[in-house]
Amino acid sequence: MPAASWDACANPEPATFDPFVSHAFLAALEASRSACARTGWQPRHLVLEDAAGAVLGVAPCYLKSHSRGEYVFDHGWADAYERAGGRYYPKLQVSVPFTPATGRRLLVAPGPRADIAQAALADGLVALCRHEGASSAHVTFMTEAEWQLAAEHGFLLRTDQQFHWDNPGYRTFDDFLDALAARKRKAIRRERREAVQNGIEIVRLTGAAIDEAAWDAFFAFYMDTGSRKWGRPYLTRDFFSRIGAAMADRILLVMARRQGRFVAGALNFIGGATLYGRHWGAIEHHPFLHFELCYYQAIEFAIERGLARVEAGAQGEHKLARGYLPNTTWSAHFIADPALRRAIADYLVRERAYVDAAARELAAASPFRKDGGIDIRPPSEAEMETD
């Protein structure tokens, strides 16, 4: 499919640009052999056309032979079904491979037919699931509006949580610190000081400044972290070259340099309103360097760019003390077998209640001042002209 046709549905507005559903990002995953049949991610993208052949909507779909690289875990469902004599794989996965970032999944261009097109895509996923002989279809890290739509089309509803940082209009990083309780504020300042001891220099790279040498260094970090965490990293070295060539202006590499060489780094993608933290790694380990590269530098960059949010990936309750608060994530699941569907539906009722209770408990432990923090004023017209 031509990039223009896909992106007209995936990213029609610059203000809401999502790098992960862009043609460039998804094509790089496939062309680099990161997401392909050999790795268990066989592309089966769903395309909605009108009678004249015009593209009205798309959905990034993959026929999966396993449940790795998804971050919404259904291994228990698969094990139970196969012990009972069923065949859980292949399944249909509607997602961005290896990317636990919330965004639209039923991608339609804006217009008077948008609601009809989204509903048609939801029904199309069920039809595609049956056509491929898949046990199920799973739409993960979708928007809440899509989640509610999916329920109307026979999907079971699931929730989870991540930790995101929201920007109410801070002008500087110190504005953000002033909104925190004193103890948290002091802890962050100490962590930032100690992170750059031992001769550490922090360097931000974006656009043309990201060369192949930077990618070589970052890939070494990525491989080290990936090998320790899950045994086999998902992304190939070629993937990073491809995104660097196709979307460098949407990439922020935050790198730590010591004695003239890079020793650690964090990869971020720049959306229309959100900075997405994705991968990090290091070949030298220094206290608090992970927090500095992944969290504090991301917050600082978001404030400088006027971005509304930082999403720092899956899991991590340690993010709470650093200003990242619990946010709900949504997924929807079509289960073809009625018996399996009933069992999963019962489980999800209990799981949603647990996730909701945990989110309330974590929100009560917010690091922000109980008096609401500082008063963030909008810039004056003179300041806006200066900016």
C-alpha positions in Angstrom: 0.0 0.0 0.0 1.3 3.5 -0.8 2.5 5.4 2.2 0.1 8.3 1.4 -2.9 6.0 1.4 -2.0 4.4 4.8 -1.0 7.7 6.5 -4.2 9.5 5.3 -6.0 7.1 7.7 -3.3 6.6 10.3 -2.1 10.2 10.8 -4.5 12.7 9.2 -3.7 15.5 11.6 -0.2 16.7 12.6 -1.3 17.6 16.1 -2.2 14.0 16.9 0.6 12.3 14.9 1.4 8.8 16.2 4.8 7.6 15.0 4.0 4.0 15.6 1.1 3.6 13.3 2.9 5.5 10.5 3.6 3.7 7.3 7.4 4.4 7.8 7.5 2.7 11.2 5.5 -0.3 10.3 7.3 -0.8 7.0 10.6 -0.6 8.7 9.5 -3.4 11.0 8.6 -5.6 8.1 11.5 -4.7 5.7 14.1 -5.2 8.5 12.7 -8.7 9.2 11.8 -7.7 12.8 8.1 -8.4 12.2 7.6 -11.2 9.6 6.5 -14.8 9.3 9.8 -16.1 10.5 9.6 -14.2 13.8 5.9 -15.1 14.3 4.5 -11.8 13.1 2.9 -12.6 9.7 1.4 -9.3 8.4 -2.3 -9.6 7.6 -3.2 -5.9 7.5 -6.9 -5.1 7.1 -7.9 -2.5 4.5 -11.4 -1.0 4.0 -12.2 0.4 0.6 -15.3 1.8 -1.0 -16.8 0.6 -4.3 -14.4 2.8 -6.3 -11.3 1.5 -4.5 -10.6 4.5 -2.3 -9.1 3.5 1.0 -11.4 4.4 3.9 -9.6 2.7 6.8 -6.8 0.3 7.8 -5.8 -1.7 10.8 -2.3 -3.1 11.5 -2.9 -6.8 11.9 -0.6 -9.8 12.3 -1.2 -13.6 12.4 0.7 -14.7 15.4 2.2 -18.1 16.3 3.1 -17.1 19.9 2.3 -14.3 22.4 5.7 -12.7 22.7 6.3 -9.0 22.1 2.7 -7.8 22.9 2.8 -6.6 26.6 -0.8 -7.7 27.1 -0.4 -11.2 28.5 -2.6 -14.1 27.4 -0.2 -17.0 27.9 -2.5 -18.4 30.6 -5.4 -18.4 28.2 -3.4 -20.2 25.6 -2.1 -22.8 28.0 -5.6 -23.5 29.4 -7.2 -23.8 26.0 -4.5 -26.2 24.7 -4.7 -28.4 27.8 -8.4 -28.7 27.1 -7.7 -29.8 23.6 -8.1 -26.5 21.7 -5.6 -24.8 19.3 -4.9 -21.2 20.4 -2.4 -20.4 17.7 -2.6 -18.9 15.2 -4.3 -15.8 16.6 -4.9 -12.4 15.1 -3.0 -9.5 16.8 -4.1 -5.9 16.0 -1.3 -3.9 17.4 2.1 -2.3 16.8 4.7 -5.0 17.3 6.9 -4.7 20.4 5.3 -1.3 21.2 3.2 -0.9 24.4 2.0 2.6 23.5 -1.6 3.7 23.4 -3.0 4.8 20.1 -5.6 4.4 17.5 -5.9 0.9 16.0 -9.0 1.2 13.8 -7.5 3.8 11.6 -10.0 5.8 9.5 -9.7 9.2 7.9 -11.9 11.9 9.4 -15.1 12.7 7.7 -18.8 12.0 7.7 -18.3 8.2 7.1 -15.6 7.8 9.9 -18.0 6.1 12.4 -19.3 3.7 9.7 -15.8 2.9 8.6 -14.6 2.2 12.2 -17.6 -0.2 12.7 -16.8 -1.9 9.4 -13.2 -2.4 10.5 -14.3 -4.0 13.8 -16.6 -6.4 12.0 -13.8 -7.0 9.5 -11.5 -8.2 12.2 -14.0 -10.8 13.3 -14.4 -11.9 9.7 -10.6 -12.0 9.2 -10.2 -14.0 12.3 -12.6 -16.6 11.0 -11.1 -16.6 7.5 -7.6 -17.3 8.8 -8.8 -20.0 11.2 -7.6 -18.1 14.2 -8.8 -18.8 17.7 -9.1 -15.1 18.5 -8.5 -11.5 17.6 -6.8 -9.1 20.1 -6.7 -5.3 19.8 -4.2 -4.0 22.2 -3.2 -0.5 23.5 -6.2 1.0 21.7 -8.0 4.2 22.6 -10.9 4.2 25.1 -13.4 5.2 22.4 -12.3 2.2 20.2 -12.5 0.0 23.3 -16.1 1.0 23.8 -16.9 0.5 20.1 -15.3 -3.0 20.2 -17.7 -4.1 23.0 -20.6 -3.4 20.6 -19.1 -5.8 18.1 -18.6 -8.8 20.3 -15.2 -8.1 21.8 -14.4 -8.8 25.5 -12.9 -5.8 27.4 -9.6 -5.8 29.3 -7.8 -3.0 31.2 -4.3 -2.6 32.6 -2.2 0.4 33.6 0.9 2.3 32.8 2.6 5.3 34.3 2.5 8.5 32.2 3.8 12.0 32.9 1.4 14.9 32.1 2.4 18.5 31.4 -0.2 21.1 32.7 1.9 23.9 31.2 5.3 23.9 32.9 7.8 26.4 31.5 10.9 24.7 33.1 11.9 21.5 34.8 12.1 23.5 38.0 8.4 24.3 37.6 7.7 20.6 37.6 9.9 20.1 40.7 8.1 22.8 42.5 4.8 20.9 42.1 6.2 17.9 44.0 6.3 17.3 47.7 9.6 18.5 49.2 11.0 15.1 49.9 10.4 13.9 46.3 11.8 17.1 44.9 15.0 16.7 46.9 15.3 13.1 45.9 15.1 13.9 42.2 17.7 16.7 42.4 20.0 14.3 44.2 19.5 11.6 41.6 20.2 14.0 38.7 23.4 15.2 40.3 24.7 11.7 41.0 23.7 10.4 37.5 26.3 12.7 35.9 29.1 12.1 38.2 32.1 10.0 37.1 32.6 12.2 34.0 29.2 11.5 32.4 28.0 13.9 29.7 24.4 13.8 28.4 23.9 14.4 24.7 20.6 14.6 22.9 20.5 13.6 19.2 17.7 14.1 16.7 17.3 14.5 13.0 20.5 14.5 11.0 22.6 14.3 14.1 21.7 10.6 14.5 24.3 8.9 12.3 25.1 5.2 11.9 27.8 5.4 14.6 25.1 6.5 17.1 22.9 3.6 16.0 25.8 1.2 16.3 26.3 2.3 19.9 22.6 2.3 20.8 22.1 -1.2 19.3 24.8 -2.5 21.6 22.9 -1.1 24.5 19.6 -2.5 23.2 21.1 -6.0 22.7 22.6 -6.0 26.2 19.3 -5.0 27.9 17.2 -7.3 25.7 19.4 -10.3 26.1 19.2 -10.0 29.9 15.5 -9.3 30.1 13.9 -11.7 27.7 16.6 -13.7 26.0 16.2 -12.6 22.4 15.8 -9.0 21.5 13.0 -8.4 19.0 14.4 -5.7 16.7 17.2 -6.2 14.2 20.1 -3.7 13.6 18.6 -2.9 10.2 15.4 -1.7 11.8 17.2 1.2 13.5 18.9 2.3 10.2 15.6 2.2 8.4 13.8 4.4 11.0 16.8 6.7 11.1 16.6 7.2 7.3 12.8 7.5 7.2 11.8 9.4 10.4 14.8 10.9 12.1 13.0 14.1 12.9 10.6 12.1 14.9 13.3 10.4 17.0 15.1 11.6 20.1 18.2 9.6 21.2 19.4 10.6 24.7 22.9 9.3 25.1 25.4 9.3 27.9 29.1 9.8 27.0 32.1 9.1 29.2 35.8 9.5 28.2 34.8 10.1 24.5 32.5 7.1 23.9 28.8 6.5 24.4 28.1 4.2 27.4 24.3 4.3 27.7 21.3 5.6 25.8 17.5 5.9 25.6 15.4 5.9 22.4 12.3 8.1 22.2 9.8 8.9 19.5 8.2 12.3 19.1 4.5 12.4 18.5 2.2 15.3 17.8 1.5 15.8 21.5 3.4 13.0 23.2 7.0 11.9 23.7 7.2 8.1 23.8 10.1 6.4 25.6 10.8 3.0 24.1 14.2 1.4 24.7 17.2 1.9 26.9 20.4 0.1 27.5 24.0 0.6 28.9 27.4 -1.0 28.7 28.5 0.8 31.8 26.3 1.0 34.9 26.2 4.2 37.0 23.8 5.1 39.8 20.6 6.8 38.6 21.7 7.0 35.0 18.7 5.0 33.9 16.3 7.5 35.6 18.2 10.5 34.1 18.2 9.2 30.5 14.7 7.7 30.5 12.6 9.9 32.7 14.1 13.2 33.6 15.6 14.0 30.2 12.2 13.0 28.6 10.3 15.3 31.0 12.8 18.2 30.3 12.5 17.7 26.5 8.7 17.5 26.6 8.6 20.8 28.6 10.9 22.5 26.1 8.8 21.3 23.1 5.5 22.0 24.8 4.4 18.4 24.6 1.5 17.4 26.7 2.6 14.0 27.8 5.4 11.5 28.2 4.7 7.8 28.0 7.6 5.8 29.3 6.5 2.3 28.3 5.1 -0.7 30.2 5.2 -1.5 33.9 7.4 0.2 36.5 5.8 1.4 39.7 9.2 3.1 40.5 8.1 5.8 37.9 5.4 7.0 40.4 8.0 8.7 42.6 9.3 10.5 39.5 6.1 12.2 38.6 4.6 9.5 36.3 1.1 8.7 37.4 -1.1 5.6 36.8 -3.1 5.7 33.5 -5.5 3.0 32.2 -4.7 1.1 29.1 -7.4 -0.7 27.0 -7.5 -3.9 25.0 -10.3 -5.8 23.4 -10.5 -9.5 22.6 -12.7 -11.5 20.3 -12.8 -15.2 21.3 -14.2 -17.6 18.7 -14.8 -20.6 20.9 -17.9 -20.0 23.1 -16.6 -22.1 26.1 -13.3 -20.3 26.1 -15.1 -17.0 25.7 -17.2 -17.6 28.8 -14.1 -18.5 30.9 -12.2 -15.5 29.8 -15.2 -13.1 30.2 -15.5 -14.3 33.8 -11.8 -13.8 34.4 -11.8 -10.3 32.9 -14.6 -9.1 35.3 -12.4 -9.8 38.3 -9.2 -8.5 36.6 -10.8 -5.2 35.7 -11.9 -4.7 39.3 -8.4 -5.5 40.5 -6.8 -3.0 38.0 -9.2 -0.3 39.0 -8.5 -0.8 42.8 -4.8 -0.8 42.2 -4.9 2.4 40.2 -6.8 4.2 43.0 -4.3 3.0 45.6 -1.3 4.1 43.5 -2.9 7.5 42.7 -3.2 8.1 46.4 0.6 7.8 46.6 1.1 10.6 44.1 4.4 12.5 44.7 2.7 15.9 44.0 2.0 18.4 46.7 -1.4 18.0 48.3 -2.1 21.7 47.9 -2.1 21.2 44.1 1.4 22.5 43.5 2.3 25.7 41.7 0.0 27.8 39.6 1.0 27.4 36.0 0.1 30.6 34.1 -0.2 30.7 30.3 2.5 32.8 28.5 1.7 36.4 27.7 1.3 37.5 24.1 4.7 39.3 24.3 6.3 36.0 25.5 4.7 34.0 22.8 6.0 36.4 20.2 9.5 36.1 21.7 9.3 32.3 21.6 
